[in-house]
Amino acid sequence: MPARRQVATVAALGSLPLALTALTAAPAAAHGSMGDPVSRVSQCYAEGPESPKSAACKAAVAAGGTQALYDWNGIRIGDAGGRHQQLIPDGKLCSANNAEFKGLDLPRADWPATGVRSGSHTFKYRVTAPHKGTFKVYITKPGYNPAKPLAWKDLDLAKPVATSTDPAAAGGFYTFSGTLPQRSGKHLLYAVWQRSDSPEAFYSCSDVSFGGGGGATGGAGSAAGGAAPAPSASAPSEKQIKDGNAKSTVEHHGHGDNDPSTSAEPAAAPKESTPNRPKAAAPAPNRPEAAGATENLAETGGDSTTPYVAIGGAAALALGASALFLSARRRTVSGGRQGR
């Protein structure tokens, strides 16, 4: 092989580990949405993205298109790191300030709702990629009006109705317990899943109706002007989720595929991630462990040593590649002088 080609080959091989190091240093994407009480996006997906049945879901599709519903498990911020109020402005909580999901922010009193009662409640979070982290669920304050844009001040942030760190995953859901306070009429539950193995966080809005049925029943949440009450919400079936995978642009890097602890049916091949959110390569699957960690939601995030380890490894590889390049170059120059 000519000397110059040897130099080029050495340089190319030396740069390959750097690219691999950069890929593996990035956090992996995890995905999910509240399944009980069902989230807005999951409810509209269950109705059918191309022909939703409820007026609210039709309006959401008219505002943001159908892709948001196929990407029902991807309402996230890749670098949240607990900074939820800083990154999500009032009026955009349900979309997490993501334009793709803007239809979910529409202020309406007729969003399909799950009937609930005050007292203990078992929450089920539908997960398509399991990761460690903390779930916190907040409820709107008394007097909440769903016909107005949802603001942070509308949520009782001081008293989450549920908090769970690393709950067990089974049958495609994370399940954990909480307590719903005394309320009447329509309200909203806002769920935040902050991962502890990366800064990524997921968000979902679930409309609920206290008193049993799904319709608005008195108070500020009543349907105005004698309009028909909101329909009852229903979660998508396993078949609906599987059938829609082909049209999803959400990437989960294979996490949860064929894993009986996280999915009732094998998931389809992973797709490309949404264009306005950072993509990331995945480490080895990180299975959920039993609850017991004590990190606060705002304190969770990736290990602070991770980027330094990655940078150190990249630097060492870069030095090695440079040494190989210079060695080959010296041999080339020496060989050229001898041939004169």
C-alpha positions in Angstrom: 0.0 0.0 0.0 1.4 3.5 -0.9 2.7 5.4 2.1 0.2 8.2 1.6 -2.7 5.8 1.6 -1.4 4.2 4.8 -1.4 7.7 6.4 -5.1 8.3 5.3 -6.1 4.9 6.6 -4.5 5.4 10.0 -6.1 8.8 10.3 -9.5 7.4 9.4 -9.2 4.5 11.9 -8.0 6.8 14.6 -11.1 9.1 14.2 -13.6 6.2 14.3 -13.4 5.7 18.1 -14.0 9.4 18.6 -17.3 9.2 16.7 -18.4 6.1 18.7 -17.5 7.8 22.0 -19.6 10.8 21.1 -22.6 8.6 20.3 -22.5 6.5 23.4 -22.0 9.5 25.7 -25.5 10.9 24.8 -28.5 10.0 26.9 -31.1 7.6 25.5 -34.7 8.5 24.8 -37.5 7.0 26.9 -41.2 7.3 26.2 -44.6 7.1 27.6 -47.8 8.9 28.7 -50.4 8.6 31.5 -52.7 5.7 30.9 -55.0 5.9 33.9 -56.4 8.5 34.1 -55.8 8.6 30.3 -53.9 11.5 28.9 -55.4 13.8 26.3 -53.0 12.7 23.6 -53.7 9.0 24.3 -57.4 9.6 24.3 -57.3 11.3 20.9 -55.1 8.6 19.6 -57.6 6.0 20.8 -60.3 7.8 18.9 -58.3 7.5 15.7 -55.8 10.2 14.4 -57.4 10.3 10.9 -61.0 10.6 12.1 -61.3 11.5 15.8 -64.8 11.3 17.3 -64.9 14.0 20.0 -65.1 17.7 19.1 -62.0 18.4 21.3 -59.8 15.9 19.5 -61.1 17.1 16.1 -60.0 20.6 17.1 -56.6 19.3 18.3 -56.0 17.6 14.9 -57.1 20.8 13.1 -54.7 22.8 15.1 -51.6 20.5 15.1 -52.2 17.7 12.6 -52.4 14.0 13.0 -48.7 13.3 13.6 -48.9 14.4 17.2 -51.4 11.6 17.9 -49.2 8.9 16.3 -46.4 10.3 18.5 -48.5 10.1 21.6 -45.6 8.8 23.7 -43.2 11.6 22.8 -44.2 14.8 24.6 -40.9 15.5 26.1 -38.0 17.9 26.7 -34.6 16.3 26.2 -32.6 18.6 28.4 -35.3 19.5 31.1 -33.2 18.5 34.1 -36.0 19.5 36.5 -36.4 23.0 34.9 -40.0 22.5 33.9 -41.4 25.9 34.9 -38.5 27.6 33.3 -38.8 25.8 29.9 -42.6 25.6 29.6 -44.6 28.8 29.5 -48.2 29.2 30.7 -50.7 28.0 28.2 -48.3 25.4 26.8 -48.1 22.8 29.6 -49.9 20.0 27.8 -47.6 20.3 24.8 -44.5 20.9 26.9 -43.9 23.9 24.5 -43.6 21.6 21.6 -45.3 23.0 18.5 -46.1 19.5 17.2 -48.5 19.0 20.1 -50.0 22.5 20.3 -53.5 21.1 19.7 -53.4 19.6 23.2 -53.1 23.1 24.7 -56.5 24.2 23.4 -58.6 25.6 26.3 -61.9 23.7 26.1 -64.5 22.4 28.6 -65.3 19.4 26.4 -62.1 17.4 26.5 -63.0 13.7 27.1 -62.6 13.0 30.8 -62.0 10.0 33.1 -64.5 9.8 36.0 -62.7 9.8 39.4 -63.5 10.2 43.1 -61.6 11.8 45.9 -59.4 9.4 47.9 -56.8 6.8 47.0 -56.2 6.2 43.3 -53.9 3.9 41.4 -52.1 5.6 38.6 -51.0 3.7 35.5 -48.4 5.2 33.3 -48.1 3.6 29.8 -44.4 3.2 29.1 -42.8 2.1 25.8 -39.2 2.6 26.9 -38.4 1.9 30.6 -35.9 4.1 32.6 -35.3 5.1 36.1 -36.8 8.3 37.3 -39.4 10.1 39.4 -43.1 10.6 38.6 -45.0 13.5 40.1 -48.7 14.1 39.4 -50.3 17.5 40.2 -53.9 18.5 40.2 -55.6 21.8 39.4 -56.8 24.0 42.2 -60.5 24.5 43.2 -62.1 26.9 40.7 -60.1 25.6 37.8 -61.7 26.6 34.5 -60.8 24.2 31.6 -62.1 26.9 29.1 -59.1 29.0 29.9 -55.4 28.3 29.0 -53.7 26.1 31.6 -51.1 28.0 33.6 -48.7 26.9 36.3 -50.6 28.8 38.9 -53.6 26.7 38.2 -51.8 23.6 39.6 -51.4 22.8 43.2 -47.6 22.4 42.9 -47.0 22.3 46.7 -49.1 19.2 47.1 -48.6 16.6 44.3 -51.3 13.9 44.4 -48.7 11.2 43.7 -45.0 10.9 43.8 -43.1 7.7 42.9 -39.4 7.0 42.2 -38.5 3.9 40.1 -41.9 2.2 40.4 -42.1 -1.4 39.1 -43.0 -1.9 35.4 -45.4 -4.7 34.5 -47.7 -5.3 31.5 -46.6 -2.1 29.7 -47.3 0.2 32.7 -45.6 1.8 35.6 -48.1 1.5 38.5 -48.1 3.7 41.6 -50.5 5.0 44.2 -51.7 8.5 45.1 -54.5 10.4 46.8 -57.0 12.6 45.0 -58.2 15.6 47.1 -61.7 16.8 47.4 -62.8 18.4 44.2 -66.0 18.7 42.1 -66.6 18.9 38.3 -63.9 19.0 35.7 -60.2 19.1 36.7 -56.8 18.3 35.1 -54.0 16.1 36.3 -50.5 17.1 35.1 -47.9 14.3 35.2 -44.2 14.9 35.0 -41.8 12.0 34.5 -38.2 13.2 35.2 -35.6 10.6 34.3 -32.7 10.2 36.8 -30.4 8.7 34.2 -30.5 11.7 31.9 -32.0 15.2 31.9 -35.0 14.1 29.7 -38.5 14.6 31.1 -42.0 13.6 29.8 -45.3 15.4 30.4 -49.0 14.6 30.0 -52.3 16.2 30.8 -55.2 14.0 31.9 -58.7 15.4 32.1 -60.8 14.1 35.0 -64.3 14.6 36.3 -65.1 14.2 40.0 -68.4 12.5 40.7 -68.2 9.5 38.5 -69.1 10.2 34.8 -66.9 11.7 32.1 -69.1 14.8 31.6 -68.7 18.2 33.3 -70.8 18.2 36.5 -71.2 21.6 37.9 -68.7 24.3 39.2 -66.3 26.2 36.9 -65.8 23.1 34.8 -69.4 22.9 33.6 -70.0 23.0 29.9 -71.0 26.5 29.1 -74.3 27.6 27.6 -76.0 24.2 28.1 -73.6 22.4 25.7 -73.4 18.6 25.8 -71.1 17.3 28.5 -67.7 15.9 27.6 -67.6 12.2 26.6 -65.9 9.7 28.9 -62.2 9.0 28.1 -60.8 5.7 27.0 -57.2 4.5 26.6 -55.9 3.1 23.3 -55.7 -0.7 23.1 -52.6 -2.7 22.6 -53.6 -3.4 19.1 -54.1 0.3 18.3 -50.7 1.1 19.7 -49.1 -1.6 17.7 -50.9 -0.7 14.5 -49.8 2.9 14.8 -46.1 2.2 15.3 -45.5 2.4 11.6 -46.6 6.0 11.4 -44.8 7.1 14.6 -41.7 9.3 14.4 -40.7 8.6 18.0 -37.5 6.8 18.6 -37.0 4.5 21.6 -33.8 2.6 20.5 -35.4 -0.8 21.0 -36.0 -0.3 24.8 -39.0 -2.3 25.8 -39.1 -4.4 22.6 -40.1 -8.0 23.4 -39.8 -7.3 27.1 -42.6 -8.9 29.0 -42.1 -6.6 31.9 -42.9 -3.5 29.9 -45.1 -4.5 26.9 -47.9 -6.9 26.4 -47.0 -7.3 22.8 -43.7 -6.9 20.9 -43.2 -3.3 19.7 -42.4 -2.4 16.1 -39.0 -1.4 15.0 -37.9 2.1 16.3 -38.5 5.1 14.2 -36.7 8.4 13.8 -37.2 10.9 16.6 -39.2 14.1 16.3 -37.1 16.8 14.4 -37.4 19.5 17.0 -36.1 17.4 19.9 -32.5 16.1 20.3 -31.8 12.6 19.2 -29.7 10.3 21.4 -28.2 6.9 21.2 -29.0 4.4 23.9 -26.8 2.6 26.5 -27.6 -0.9 27.5 -31.3 -1.3 28.7 -31.8 0.0 32.2 -34.5 -2.0 33.8 -36.7 -0.2 36.5 -35.9 -1.2 40.1 -38.1 -1.1 43.2 -39.0 2.3 44.7 -36.8 3.7 47.4 -34.6 6.4 45.9 -35.0 9.8 47.6 -34.0 12.4 44.9 -36.3 15.4 44.6 -37.7 15.9 41.1 -35.8 19.1 40.6 -32.6 17.4 41.5 -32.8 14.4 39.2 -30.7 14.2 36.1 -27.7 12.6 34.5 -24.6 11.8 36.6 -22.4 14.9 36.6 -19.3 12.8 36.0 -20.6 11.3 32.8 -19.6 14.1 30.4 -16.1 14.4 31.9 -15.5 10.6 31.5 -16.6 10.9 27.9 -14.5 13.9 27.2 -11.4 12.2 28.9 -11.9 9.1 26.8 -12.3 11.2 23.6 -9.1 13.1 24.4 -7.1 9.9 25.0 -8.3 8.5 21.7 -7.5 11.7 19.9 -4.0 11.6 21.2 -3.6 8.0 20.2 -4.9 8.8 16.7 -2.5 11.8 16.4 0.5 9.6 17.5 -0.3 7.0 14.9 -0.7 9.7 12.2 2.7 11.3 13.1 4.4 7.9 13.2 3.1 7.0 9.8 4.0 10.4 8.4 7.6 10.1 9.7 7.9 6.7 7.9 6.6 8.3 4.7 9.0 11.2 4.8 11.9 8.9 5.7 11.1 6.5 2.9 10.9 9.4 0.5 14.3 10.6 1.4 15.9 7.2 1.0 14.4 6.8 -2.4 16.0 10.0 -3.7 
